[in-house]
Amino acid sequence: MFDTFVIVDWSAANQPKTGADSVWMCCVDTNSERLVNPPTRLAAREILADWLAAAHAAGRRVLLGFDFPFGYPAGFAARLGLRGPAWRAVWDEIATSIEDDARNRNNRFAVAADFNRRISGGAFPFWGSPAALAGPNLGIKHHRQHEELGLAERRLIDLYVPATQPCWKLLGTGSVGGQALTGIPVARVLRDDPRWAATARVWPCETGLRPPDPDMKLVMAEIYPSLWRIRPAAGEPKDAAQVRDLARFLAGRHRAGELPRLFKADPGLSAAQRAVVEGEEAWTLGVTVPRPGRLPLDDAAPCDTAGLRDALAPE
């Protein structure tokens, strides 16, 4: 399926940063393995573009995984008044709203506050602001208003992996909301690069919940490294071990002929659920049944989750 596997652990840091809790990226192909820790998101984007350009020139197929949500709960695009395919309309709106400079200074909290204003006229659905930036349209603490105001806290895939944090959370441990707001613009730039845009696709929004077609030379997917049990070496940042080991794992599944099944998601999804996933919410690569715990990287077999599967079954 693929010749090159690139895994990215993203960061929404407000200044250049390396080491723990920063951007880590690993590229594994048939001839080499590269692990890098760029200090800024701009540097990360430039390195990724170089890797993709080299693979494209050599005729190699690339699987590129980012560890932030590719979509938001169903209804987000409509509440913002966006038109067109929901997932892509949200990507475009975020990319044209976010400002992120060469020193990692960005306006993600202001963008989230503006989205809240447009959706609710208040501080919903995003939450988690530094005290200095809090205001009527973005609060410091969780507002607990998702059920009341009609926009789910979690996507369907987040119910399958309960350890994940909601994409509305912008600050604190596991604040994937900030990673998505700063990461989606980078994913969009790489997806639309004119050098390979014609054969690039975002899974599953442009491919469906199935293995990508052979003519797709670049496939981008949402990943969740914490789905797998990683064992860092002594003194090694967990993020570094995660991207390296997951890239190696996917390359190994490819060699064993087992990679296609990781693209199929849960075969028990209803037609309506699949439409929501493919059209708006996206999915996490490798999740084929609900995952209450982490899997060892040498074991991709489903775990016993019958009770949770029943709870998630369509009515």
Backbone bond lengths (Angstrom), bond angles and torsions (degrees), N, CA, C in turn:
res aa  C-N    CA-C-N  psi(-1)  N-CA   C-N-CA  omega(-1)  CA-C   N-CA-C  phi
1 M - - - 1.457 - - 1.529 112.82 -
2 F 1.345 116.08 -47.54 1.456 120.58 -176.00 1.524 109.85 -133.64
3 D 1.330 114.61 155.94 1.463 121.48 175.67 1.521 111.74 -106.52
4 T 1.346 116.40 -23.00 1.455 121.78 -173.82 1.522 109.12 -135.56
5 F 1.335 115.69 137.77 1.455 121.85 -179.07 1.527 108.52 -125.24
6 V 1.324 115.98 120.48 1.464 121.78 -178.88 1.525 108.15 -120.31
7 I 1.317 116.84 124.06 1.458 122.45 -179.69 1.526 108.63 -120.43
8 V 1.330 116.00 133.00 1.461 121.89 -174.56 1.521 109.95 -124.95
9 D 1.336 115.67 126.38 1.458 122.69 171.55 1.525 106.38 -101.85
10 W 1.328 117.03 112.42 1.460 122.26 -169.96 1.524 112.02 -88.05
11 S 1.321 115.63 167.49 1.461 121.92 177.81 1.516 109.10 -148.37
12 A 1.332 116.46 142.99 1.460 121.63 175.93 1.525 111.16 -104.98
13 A 1.334 117.08 26.51 1.466 121.59 -178.88 1.522 111.23 -53.28
14 N 1.337 116.23 146.47 1.455 121.67 -177.65 1.526 113.67 -91.44
15 Q 1.314 117.26 0.97 1.459 122.17 178.17 1.523 108.53 -150.28
16 P 1.343 117.92 163.98 1.471 118.77 178.30 1.520 110.77 -55.65
17 K 1.338 115.77 137.30 1.457 119.61 -175.51 1.517 109.80 -153.85
18 T 1.323 116.61 139.32 1.458 122.17 171.85 1.526 108.50 -128.96
19 G 1.320 116.00 173.45 1.455 120.07 -178.75 1.513 111.83 85.34
20 A 1.323 116.61 -148.08 1.459 121.14 -178.18 1.528 110.73 -62.29
21 D 1.327 115.97 144.34 1.463 123.12 175.45 1.522 112.84 59.52
22 S 1.306 115.93 41.73 1.461 122.12 174.78 1.527 107.94 -133.53
23 V 1.327 117.09 -175.96 1.459 120.51 -179.32 1.528 109.97 -74.70
24 W 1.326 115.68 126.88 1.466 121.87 172.95 1.520 108.03 -126.62
25 M 1.342 116.17 141.09 1.459 120.71 -178.29 1.520 109.52 -141.05
26 C 1.320 115.19 140.49 1.461 120.10 177.17 1.519 109.41 -131.88
27 C 1.323 115.30 137.32 1.458 122.51 177.51 1.521 108.34 -122.06
28 V 1.330 116.05 120.64 1.465 121.85 179.14 1.523 108.37 -120.21
29 D 1.327 116.40 125.51 1.462 119.93 172.51 1.521 108.82 -133.84
30 T 1.309 117.23 -168.55 1.461 119.99 -173.90 1.514 112.80 -68.42
31 N 1.336 117.66 -19.30 1.462 120.16 -174.01 1.516 115.16 -117.50
32 S 1.322 118.07 -12.72 1.464 117.90 -172.54 1.519 111.53 -156.32
33 E 1.326 114.26 168.54 1.456 122.95 174.15 1.525 107.69 -141.00
34 R 1.331 116.35 126.08 1.464 121.05 -179.00 1.519 109.38 -125.53
35 L 1.314 116.07 128.48 1.458 123.07 177.82 1.525 107.57 -120.98
36 V 1.332 117.48 119.81 1.459 121.01 -176.72 1.519 110.10 -130.26
37 N 1.336 115.21 157.01 1.460 123.11 -176.95 1.532 108.96 -134.75
38 P 1.328 117.33 71.27 1.466 120.17 -177.20 1.525 111.17 -64.47
39 P 1.324 118.27 145.00 1.464 120.75 -175.59 1.521 114.60 -78.62
40 T 1.334 117.88 -17.11 1.458 120.75 -178.05 1.523 110.77 -136.09
41 R 1.311 115.45 163.04 1.460 120.33 177.64 1.532 111.06 -69.08
42 L 1.331 116.83 -34.66 1.456 119.04 177.64 1.518 110.71 -63.80
43 A 1.332 116.83 -43.37 1.462 120.03 177.61 1.521 110.55 -62.67
44 A 1.331 116.69 -39.26 1.466 120.32 178.18 1.520 110.46 -62.13
45 R 1.317 116.87 -45.08 1.465 120.36 179.76 1.526 111.29 -60.50
46 E 1.321 117.19 -41.30 1.460 120.39 -179.23 1.523 111.68 -66.84
47 I 1.334 116.98 -39.59 1.465 120.14 177.85 1.523 109.87 -65.79
48 L 1.319 116.84 -44.90 1.460 119.76 179.22 1.526 111.05 -60.50
49 A 1.321 117.00 -41.75 1.465 119.90 178.50 1.525 110.82 -62.19
50 D 1.331 117.18 -39.02 1.466 120.42 177.64 1.529 110.89 -64.78
51 W 1.326 116.88 -43.52 1.468 119.94 178.71 1.525 110.86 -62.10
52 L 1.319 116.17 -43.53 1.462 119.60 -179.14 1.522 111.15 -67.72
53 A 1.327 116.88 -37.75 1.459 119.70 179.08 1.521 111.08 -64.04
54 A 1.336 116.66 -41.63 1.457 120.22 178.88 1.524 110.92 -64.48
55 A 1.332 116.86 -42.77 1.459 120.49 178.92 1.525 110.67 -65.31
56 H 1.317 116.39 -41.36 1.465 120.45 179.85 1.526 110.78 -62.67
57 A 1.328 116.39 -44.04 1.464 120.19 -179.46 1.524 111.59 -63.95
58 A 1.343 115.99 -30.99 1.465 120.29 -178.79 1.530 112.64 -89.10
59 G 1.338 117.16 -0.94 1.461 120.27 179.75 1.513 114.06 75.58
60 R 1.339 117.45 23.15 1.463 120.65 -178.59 1.525 110.80 -92.01
61 R 1.314 115.88 146.06 1.462 122.27 175.10 1.525 108.84 -89.81
62 V 1.344 115.98 136.60 1.464 121.46 -173.72 1.521 110.62 -120.82
63 L 1.326 116.02 133.33 1.460 122.58 166.55 1.521 106.81 -104.47
64 L 1.326 116.64 118.25 1.459 122.67 -177.26 1.519 108.91 -115.64
65 G 1.331 116.55 116.40 1.452 121.53 -177.95 1.511 112.53 -111.17
66 F 1.331 116.82 132.53 1.465 123.43 175.86 1.521 109.24 -115.84
67 D 1.342 116.69 142.11 1.462 119.41 -176.33 1.532 112.31 -96.19
68 F 1.321 116.88 48.83 1.463 120.38 171.03 1.523 108.24 -138.73
69 P 1.335 117.25 158.99 1.466 119.59 -178.13 1.524 111.75 -62.29
70 F 1.328 115.61 137.03 1.461 121.36 175.75 1.531 111.67 -90.54
71 G 1.319 117.46 -8.73 1.451 120.67 -178.88 1.514 111.23 -148.49
72 Y 1.329 115.46 175.46 1.465 123.64 -179.52 1.524 109.12 -124.63
73 P 1.331 117.56 162.92 1.463 119.38 179.88 1.525 112.60 -53.78
74 A 1.316 115.36 146.79 1.462 121.93 -176.02 1.523 111.07 -54.57
75 G 1.319 115.10 134.33 1.453 121.41 179.50 1.516 113.65 105.12
76 F 1.327 118.01 -14.36 1.473 121.43 -178.27 1.521 110.84 -61.41
77 A 1.322 117.55 -48.49 1.464 120.40 -178.87 1.522 110.85 -61.49
78 A 1.317 116.88 -43.45 1.460 120.13 -179.33 1.515 111.42 -64.34
79 R 1.341 116.75 -39.62 1.464 119.82 179.86 1.525 111.55 -66.71
80 L 1.318 117.39 -25.64 1.466 121.18 175.29 1.525 112.00 -83.65
81 G 1.325 117.27 -6.39 1.453 120.97 -179.39 1.516 113.54 78.02
82 L 1.341 117.01 25.99 1.456 120.75 -177.12 1.523 110.49 -88.08
83 R 1.320 115.51 153.14 1.459 121.75 179.80 1.527 110.58 -119.25
84 G 1.331 114.82 162.14 1.458 119.77 -179.12 1.507 110.90 90.50
85 P 1.349 117.52 -176.47 1.465 120.46 177.19 1.525 110.35 -51.84
86 A 1.321 117.22 126.62 1.468 120.87 -169.21 1.519 112.80 -59.25
87 W 1.348 117.08 -46.50 1.465 118.36 -177.04 1.520 111.09 -61.57
88 R 1.348 116.68 -42.80 1.454 119.77 -177.25 1.531 111.37 -72.85
89 A 1.325 117.49 -36.01 1.462 119.89 177.35 1.523 111.01 -61.50
90 V 1.339 116.64 -39.14 1.463 120.74 177.71 1.528 110.10 -67.54
91 W 1.322 117.82 -43.61 1.463 120.56 177.00 1.531 110.34 -56.50
92 D 1.316 116.66 -46.37 1.466 120.37 -178.23 1.525 110.86 -64.98
93 E 1.334 116.90 -41.83 1.464 120.10 -178.36 1.525 111.24 -65.38
94 I 1.330 116.59 -42.50 1.468 119.77 178.15 1.521 110.38 -64.81
95 A 1.325 116.72 -45.76 1.466 120.76 -175.84 1.519 112.19 -63.70
96 T 1.313 117.43 -34.81 1.464 119.86 -179.83 1.530 112.07 -83.41
97 S 1.332 117.55 -10.21 1.464 121.31 -178.95 1.530 112.84 -100.06
98 I 1.332 116.32 -34.13 1.466 120.39 -175.95 1.518 111.45 -76.61
99 E 1.326 115.65 134.38 1.463 123.40 170.10 1.523 107.14 -114.01
100 D 1.320 116.85 127.54 1.464 121.21 -173.81 1.520 107.28 -146.02
101 D 1.340 117.64 109.19 1.459 119.33 -170.62 1.525 112.88 -94.31
102 A 1.312 115.79 -175.77 1.462 121.87 -174.68 1.522 113.03 -69.64
103 R 1.334 117.43 -8.55 1.473 121.33 177.50 1.522 111.13 -110.05
104 N 1.322 117.08 16.62 1.468 123.58 178.71 1.529 113.77 71.83
105 R 1.325 117.78 8.52 1.462 119.46 175.81 1.523 108.81 -74.53
106 N 1.328 117.03 127.93 1.466 120.39 -174.05 1.519 111.24 -144.33
107 N 1.309 115.13 167.62 1.474 121.50 -175.06 1.517 112.40 -112.55
108 R 1.333 117.91 32.37 1.460 119.99 -172.20 1.527 112.71 -61.85
109 F 1.332 118.27 -34.68 1.464 119.19 179.77 1.530 110.94 -69.81
110 A 1.323 117.27 -37.56 1.467 120.33 177.03 1.520 110.79 -66.17
111 V 1.330 116.88 -39.05 1.464 120.59 178.35 1.523 110.14 -64.98
112 A 1.330 117.02 -45.43 1.463 120.21 178.87 1.534 110.78 -61.22
113 A 1.328 117.01 -41.01 1.460 120.53 178.77 1.535 110.61 -62.45
114 D 1.321 116.28 -39.83 1.461 119.21 178.97 1.525 111.33 -68.10
115 F 1.330 116.94 -39.92 1.467 119.57 175.49 1.536 109.93 -60.63
116 N 1.332 117.14 -43.22 1.458 120.30 177.97 1.529 111.40 -59.56
117 R 1.322 115.78 -44.35 1.467 119.94 179.69 1.528 110.53 -59.11
118 R 1.315 116.31 -43.89 1.459 120.44 -177.92 1.528 112.16 -68.71
119 I 1.320 116.62 -33.33 1.465 120.69 -176.01 1.522 112.06 -83.55
120 S 1.328 117.31 -44.16 1.463 119.91 -170.73 1.526 114.57 -126.99
121 G 1.321 117.10 -11.15 1.452 118.58 -173.51 1.508 112.66 73.38
122 G 1.326 116.81 7.24 1.463 122.09 -178.75 1.511 111.04 -144.99
123 A 1.342 116.30 -142.81 1.460 121.85 -173.71 1.518 112.06 -105.58
124 F 1.311 117.18 45.39 1.465 124.23 -179.52 1.528 108.03 -135.74
125 P 1.337 119.14 139.52 1.480 130.47 11.56 1.532 114.79 -98.86
126 F 1.349 119.37 -18.34 1.464 120.64 -179.16 1.517 110.40 -71.33
127 W 1.328 115.80 151.45 1.460 120.93 175.98 1.525 109.04 -152.93
128 G 1.333 115.60 162.26 1.459 121.68 178.50 1.509 111.43 102.68
129 S 1.320 116.66 78.81 1.458 121.70 -177.74 1.524 110.43 -118.63
130 P 1.328 118.60 144.82 1.466 119.45 167.53 1.529 108.55 -58.29
131 A 1.305 116.84 147.67 1.462 120.24 -175.90 1.523 111.90 -55.91
132 A 1.318 116.85 -37.48 1.464 120.70 -176.76 1.520 112.70 -68.37
133 L 1.325 117.59 -20.98 1.466 121.28 -177.19 1.524 113.01 -107.58
134 A 1.327 117.14 -0.70 1.462 120.53 -178.49 1.526 110.29 -69.06
135 G 1.325 114.97 150.99 1.456 119.50 -179.60 1.504 110.62 -168.83
136 P 1.314 118.06 -167.02 1.472 120.82 -176.39 1.519 114.24 -64.39
137 N 1.354 117.23 -18.27 1.458 119.72 -177.88 1.526 113.93 -112.13
138 L 1.315 118.12 6.06 1.465 120.98 175.50 1.514 109.16 -159.69
139 G 1.339 114.79 118.58 1.448 119.69 -176.78 1.514 113.78 -99.00
140 I 1.307 114.96 165.87 1.472 121.62 179.49 1.526 110.61 -75.95
141 K 1.325 116.13 -41.80 1.460 121.83 -174.16 1.525 111.34 -107.93
142 H 1.311 114.50 164.55 1.469 122.10 178.17 1.530 109.39 -59.96
143 H 1.321 116.76 132.02 1.462 122.13 -177.00 1.522 113.43 -84.43
144 R 1.330 118.00 -18.20 1.469 122.75 179.28 1.529 112.24 55.44
145 Q 1.323 117.79 41.12 1.457 120.77 -176.12 1.537 113.55 -117.37
146 H 1.304 118.70 9.54 1.462 119.69 -173.63 1.520 112.75 -61.44
147 E 1.304 117.17 -46.34 1.469 118.89 -179.63 1.522 110.33 -66.64
148 E 1.319 116.54 -42.83 1.464 121.01 -177.59 1.526 112.38 -64.03
149 L 1.342 116.72 -39.12 1.460 120.34 -173.08 1.528 113.44 -101.85
150 G 1.316 117.20 6.64 1.459 120.68 164.41 1.504 117.67 76.43
151 L 1.326 117.45 30.26 1.461 120.81 173.08 1.515 106.80 -137.72
152 A 1.327 117.46 117.83 1.463 121.72 -169.92 1.521 112.45 -58.90
153 E 1.323 115.24 149.02 1.457 119.42 176.62 1.522 110.90 -74.19
154 R 1.327 117.13 -33.02 1.460 121.28 -174.99 1.528 111.25 -128.89
155 R 1.319 114.84 149.93 1.458 121.31 172.25 1.529 109.15 -75.89
156 L 1.319 115.67 169.35 1.458 118.99 176.34 1.521 111.08 -59.52
157 I 1.328 118.38 -43.31 1.463 120.74 -179.35 1.522 111.39 -62.08
158 D 1.322 118.40 -31.07 1.457 120.92 179.73 1.519 111.79 -69.46
159 L 1.341 116.90 -25.53 1.459 119.87 174.55 1.519 110.91 -73.20
160 Y 1.318 117.16 -27.36 1.459 121.60 176.54 1.525 111.81 -73.31
161 V 1.311 117.13 -27.93 1.473 121.73 -178.60 1.532 107.23 -126.23
162 P 1.320 117.87 82.68 1.463 120.98 -171.90 1.526 114.78 -60.22
163 A 1.320 117.94 -19.58 1.469 120.08 -178.93 1.523 112.46 -71.27
164 T 1.323 117.65 -16.22 1.453 119.90 -178.89 1.528 110.90 -69.59
165 Q 1.330 115.05 154.76 1.452 121.40 176.69 1.528 109.62 -96.32
166 P 1.334 118.38 153.55 1.468 120.35 179.64 1.524 111.48 -69.43
167 C 1.320 115.62 147.42 1.462 120.52 -176.34 1.521 112.75 -71.50
168 W 1.334 117.90 -8.33 1.471 121.10 177.28 1.521 112.11 -82.68
169 K 1.323 118.17 -12.69 1.470 122.39 -174.79 1.529 109.89 -81.90
170 L 1.333 116.34 121.05 1.462 121.15 -172.65 1.521 114.66 -106.36
171 L 1.307 118.24 -12.81 1.464 120.21 -173.47 1.519 109.82 -144.76
172 G 1.326 115.80 146.49 1.451 121.07 178.43 1.514 112.06 100.27
173 T 1.319 116.41 -177.89 1.458 122.20 -177.76 1.526 110.99 -57.75
174 G 1.332 115.67 129.86 1.455 120.06 178.04 1.512 114.05 68.76
175 S 1.317 117.37 31.84 1.469 120.79 -176.83 1.523 110.46 -79.27
176 V 1.323 116.03 75.02 1.462 120.74 -177.14 1.520 112.71 -69.25
177 G 1.346 116.75 -16.30 1.449 119.07 177.64 1.521 112.16 -60.47
178 G 1.328 116.46 -42.60 1.458 120.37 177.23 1.513 112.14 -68.69
179 Q 1.329 116.61 -36.16 1.460 119.89 177.90 1.523 111.14 -65.68
180 A 1.332 116.90 -39.81 1.463 119.53 179.46 1.527 111.09 -66.41
181 L 1.326 117.23 -43.40 1.465 120.01 -178.13 1.529 111.78 -65.60
182 T 1.322 118.22 -33.19 1.469 120.21 178.60 1.522 112.37 -91.90
183 G 1.336 117.09 -20.15 1.460 119.89 -177.02 1.507 114.64 -90.21
184 I 1.329 117.09 -36.99 1.464 120.12 -178.63 1.523 112.29 -57.95
185 P 1.347 120.33 -40.88 1.468 118.32 177.05 1.527 113.30 -59.70
186 V 1.335 117.91 -34.66 1.464 121.05 177.83 1.523 110.19 -70.35
187 A 1.331 116.86 -44.77 1.465 120.05 177.50 1.524 110.54 -59.08
188 R 1.306 117.14 -40.04 1.469 121.59 -179.71 1.529 111.25 -65.08
189 V 1.328 117.00 -44.17 1.465 120.00 178.37 1.524 110.69 -59.33
190 L 1.327 116.61 -44.45 1.464 120.11 -178.65 1.528 110.83 -69.47
191 R 1.319 117.50 -40.72 1.475 120.17 177.76 1.524 111.15 -59.87
192 D 1.327 117.07 -38.47 1.467 121.03 -172.60 1.521 113.89 -96.91
193 D 1.315 117.96 6.08 1.462 119.36 178.75 1.529 109.17 -56.50
194 P 1.345 117.77 123.63 1.467 119.86 -173.87 1.519 114.48 -61.28
195 R 1.325 117.97 -16.75 1.463 119.83 -179.42 1.524 111.98 -68.68
196 W 1.323 117.04 -28.66 1.469 119.24 -177.83 1.529 113.33 -140.01
197 A 1.321 117.84 9.17 1.472 120.51 -175.23 1.524 112.76 -56.47
198 A 1.324 117.71 -33.94 1.464 120.33 -176.03 1.516 112.80 -64.46
199 T 1.320 117.56 -25.15 1.467 120.73 -178.60 1.526 111.80 -119.21
200 A 1.337 117.28 19.77 1.468 122.13 177.02 1.524 109.18 -103.63
201 R 1.330 116.27 142.22 1.451 121.02 179.17 1.532 110.18 -143.98
202 V 1.328 114.88 151.97 1.466 122.11 174.57 1.526 107.71 -102.28
203 W 1.331 115.89 122.12 1.466 121.02 177.81 1.527 108.76 -90.35
204 P 1.330 118.50 137.74 1.461 129.37 -3.34 1.524 113.04 -96.30
205 C 1.333 116.86 7.17 1.464 120.51 -171.47 1.524 112.67 -66.14
206 E 1.334 116.70 -30.60 1.463 120.51 179.26 1.524 113.06 -111.28
207 T 1.297 117.28 -5.43 1.463 121.07 -176.36 1.521 113.06 -116.32
208 G 1.336 117.46 -18.98 1.448 121.34 -167.26 1.512 110.12 81.13
209 L 1.321 116.05 167.80 1.468 121.46 -179.75 1.522 109.60 -80.83
210 R 1.300 115.68 70.12 1.463 122.05 -179.11 1.529 108.18 -158.33
211 P 1.319 117.42 166.57 1.468 119.85 177.65 1.527 110.53 -60.42
212 P 1.322 118.08 140.03 1.465 120.73 -178.77 1.523 112.32 -64.22
213 D 1.316 115.63 150.98 1.458 121.29 177.01 1.525 110.66 -67.46
214 P 1.326 117.83 153.03 1.474 120.80 -177.80 1.519 114.69 -60.81
215 D 1.337 117.91 -25.15 1.463 118.70 -178.25 1.523 113.06 -81.39
216 M 1.317 117.63 -0.38 1.468 121.71 175.85 1.519 108.78 -87.13
217 K 1.312 117.12 107.90 1.468 121.49 -172.93 1.528 113.16 -86.71
218 L 1.340 116.60 -25.13 1.461 121.32 174.63 1.520 107.89 -128.72
219 V 1.322 116.46 120.82 1.457 121.68 177.10 1.525 107.81 -121.00
220 M 1.321 114.89 124.62 1.454 121.13 179.58 1.520 109.29 -105.04
221 A 1.329 116.66 137.07 1.458 120.93 -175.93 1.517 110.27 -141.25
222 E 1.316 114.75 149.96 1.466 121.24 171.85 1.520 108.51 -78.95
223 I 1.317 116.17 132.63 1.467 120.09 177.20 1.530 109.04 -126.20
224 Y 1.327 115.24 163.24 1.463 121.53 178.30 1.524 107.38 -137.33
225 P 1.347 117.01 89.14 1.467 119.67 -174.56 1.527 113.92 -55.40
226 S 1.328 117.50 -30.81 1.462 119.62 -178.60 1.520 112.68 -71.13
227 L 1.335 117.42 -4.09 1.461 120.58 172.23 1.528 110.87 -64.36
228 W 1.329 115.76 -24.98 1.459 121.96 -174.87 1.526 110.61 -110.90
229 R 1.304 117.32 148.71 1.461 121.67 176.93 1.529 108.97 -81.15
230 I 1.310 115.95 115.75 1.466 122.78 -178.25 1.522 108.70 -108.08
231 R 1.313 116.56 142.69 1.463 121.04 178.48 1.530 109.44 -121.32
232 P 1.343 117.42 91.68 1.470 119.53 179.24 1.522 111.38 -63.45
233 A 1.319 115.07 151.17 1.465 120.05 173.30 1.527 108.83 -70.41
234 A 1.304 116.93 164.74 1.465 121.20 -179.89 1.527 110.38 -56.19
235 G 1.322 116.17 125.01 1.450 120.90 178.03 1.516 115.03 79.59
236 E 1.320 118.13 0.42 1.457 121.55 -177.37 1.521 110.20 -88.62
237 P 1.342 118.62 133.79 1.469 119.95 175.45 1.522 110.57 -60.00
238 K 1.315 115.91 140.16 1.460 120.25 -179.60 1.524 111.23 -58.49
239 D 1.327 116.82 -38.44 1.460 120.30 -178.13 1.526 111.31 -61.48
240 A 1.326 116.84 -39.29 1.462 120.62 179.25 1.524 110.68 -63.54
241 A 1.340 115.67 -45.00 1.465 119.66 179.40 1.523 111.19 -64.54
242 Q 1.330 117.15 -37.18 1.456 119.87 -177.82 1.521 112.31 -63.71
243 V 1.321 117.22 -48.30 1.469 118.08 -176.87 1.522 110.99 -68.93
244 R 1.325 116.99 -38.79 1.466 119.92 179.86 1.521 110.95 -66.02
245 D 1.324 116.47 -49.57 1.460 119.46 -174.95 1.524 111.86 -69.59
246 L 1.339 117.13 -34.93 1.455 118.49 179.06 1.524 111.04 -71.32
247 A 1.328 117.95 -38.32 1.469 120.17 175.89 1.529 110.22 -61.92
248 R 1.327 116.74 -42.73 1.470 120.23 178.00 1.528 110.68 -64.57
249 F 1.321 116.63 -41.03 1.455 121.12 -179.35 1.527 111.00 -60.78
250 L 1.329 116.78 -48.11 1.466 120.08 -179.26 1.522 111.38 -64.31
251 A 1.328 116.40 -39.01 1.464 119.37 176.09 1.531 110.50 -62.75
252 G 1.328 116.11 -38.88 1.457 119.93 178.16 1.518 113.01 -67.07
253 R 1.339 116.81 -39.58 1.467 119.90 176.92 1.519 110.69 -64.94
254 H 1.329 116.30 -34.47 1.467 120.01 176.08 1.527 110.54 -63.41
255 R 1.322 116.76 -47.09 1.476 119.94 -178.81 1.525 111.03 -63.14
256 A 1.330 116.47 -31.81 1.463 120.84 -179.22 1.524 112.70 -84.55
257 G 1.345 117.14 -2.61 1.453 120.55 -178.80 1.513 113.90 75.64
258 E 1.335 117.66 18.13 1.458 121.43 -174.96 1.527 113.41 -106.47
259 L 1.328 117.57 2.64 1.458 119.69 -176.10 1.529 113.54 -69.51
260 P 1.339 120.49 -38.12 1.472 119.50 -175.51 1.519 114.17 -54.42
261 R 1.327 117.98 -36.01 1.468 118.41 -175.72 1.522 113.05 -68.51
262 L 1.345 117.52 -20.63 1.459 119.68 178.52 1.525 112.08 -72.20
263 F 1.327 117.42 -14.63 1.466 121.97 179.54 1.532 112.78 -92.59
264 K 1.311 118.72 -2.85 1.460 120.45 -171.10 1.518 114.20 -91.51
265 A 1.322 118.62 -8.60 1.461 122.83 -178.20 1.525 110.44 56.88
266 D 1.306 117.41 -154.02 1.467 121.12 -178.15 1.523 108.96 -88.12
267 P 1.325 118.72 116.98 1.467 120.09 179.11 1.514 112.95 -63.58
268 G 1.334 117.59 -14.34 1.450 120.72 179.63 1.523 114.66 -83.89
269 L 1.324 118.33 -0.95 1.461 119.97 177.85 1.522 110.25 -62.67
270 S 1.319 116.60 140.73 1.457 120.56 176.22 1.523 109.64 -74.09
271 A 1.325 116.22 166.85 1.458 120.39 177.66 1.524 110.59 -60.31
272 A 1.325 117.18 -38.81 1.460 120.56 179.62 1.522 111.14 -66.58
273 Q 1.333 116.75 -40.79 1.461 119.99 178.45 1.517 111.22 -65.37
274 R 1.317 116.91 -41.87 1.462 119.98 178.70 1.529 111.04 -62.03
275 A 1.329 116.17 -38.11 1.458 119.64 179.58 1.526 110.82 -64.50
276 V 1.321 117.11 -39.59 1.462 120.94 178.46 1.526 110.57 -66.83
277 V 1.320 116.64 -43.72 1.466 121.23 179.70 1.521 110.84 -62.28
278 E 1.304 116.86 -49.62 1.461 121.22 -175.84 1.524 112.37 -72.53
279 G 1.323 117.27 -30.63 1.446 119.90 -174.69 1.509 115.46 -93.18
280 E 1.356 116.35 -20.42 1.463 116.92 -173.27 1.523 114.60 -147.58
281 E 1.333 118.27 -50.57 1.452 119.48 -167.59 1.524 114.69 -84.37
282 A 1.338 117.47 -26.14 1.473 122.48 -175.62 1.531 110.57 71.36
283 W 1.329 115.87 -177.74 1.466 122.44 -174.29 1.528 107.94 -150.26
284 T 1.323 116.32 165.33 1.450 121.80 179.57 1.523 109.94 -104.24
285 L 1.312 116.89 125.47 1.457 122.07 -178.66 1.529 110.93 -57.43
286 G 1.328 115.50 132.42 1.456 120.70 175.70 1.511 114.80 96.43
287 V 1.341 118.47 -9.91 1.467 120.80 179.66 1.530 108.21 -91.52
288 T 1.303 116.09 105.72 1.465 121.87 -178.76 1.525 112.71 -111.48
289 V 1.330 116.86 -15.05 1.458 123.52 172.21 1.522 106.27 -145.29
290 P 1.349 119.25 163.86 1.461 119.81 176.23 1.520 111.39 -55.82
291 R 1.334 116.35 142.15 1.463 122.00 -175.37 1.525 110.64 -121.42
292 P 1.325 118.82 95.02 1.458 119.58 178.85 1.525 112.97 -76.13
293 G 1.315 118.22 -16.00 1.457 121.41 -179.60 1.506 110.96 -143.37
294 R 1.328 116.58 -178.91 1.453 121.44 -177.93 1.523 111.38 -86.75
295 L 1.324 115.13 150.47 1.453 121.51 178.93 1.518 110.30 -104.13
296 P 1.326 117.99 144.26 1.464 119.15 171.23 1.519 109.69 -68.22
297 L 1.323 116.97 147.23 1.453 120.42 -176.93 1.519 113.17 -67.77
298 D 1.316 117.77 -12.63 1.459 119.36 177.13 1.528 111.42 -99.27
299 D 1.324 116.87 14.21 1.463 120.44 -177.42 1.518 109.42 -144.81
300 A 1.321 117.29 104.83 1.458 121.03 178.93 1.521 111.68 -101.00
301 A 1.344 117.31 13.56 1.460 120.45 -176.56 1.522 111.18 -72.51
302 P 1.334 117.46 148.38 1.463 120.00 177.59 1.520 111.16 -61.91
303 C 1.335 115.68 150.87 1.453 120.25 174.60 1.524 108.94 -101.71
304 D 1.333 117.39 171.48 1.449 121.89 -176.40 1.518 109.28 -81.68
305 T 1.331 117.28 103.50 1.457 121.00 -176.50 1.527 110.18 -133.77
306 A 1.331 116.56 39.06 1.459 119.63 -174.64 1.520 112.01 -59.54
307 G 1.339 117.05 -40.26 1.458 119.20 -178.78 1.513 112.10 -63.11
308 L 1.321 116.62 -44.72 1.457 119.77 179.49 1.517 110.37 -67.47
309 R 1.327 117.24 -38.48 1.475 119.55 178.36 1.533 109.88 -59.84
310 D 1.331 116.74 -42.08 1.458 119.37 178.56 1.507 111.12 -61.46
311 A 1.326 116.78 -39.10 1.461 120.61 -178.83 1.517 111.64 -66.61
312 L 1.330 116.59 -28.20 1.452 121.02 -177.66 1.520 112.89 -93.89
313 A 1.316 117.00 -4.25 1.466 119.27 -175.55 1.515 110.70 -63.75
314 P 1.346 116.71 141.17 1.458 119.21 179.19 1.518 111.20 -64.15
315 E 1.330 115.82 147.34 1.465 119.92 179.87 1.532 110.22 -76.35
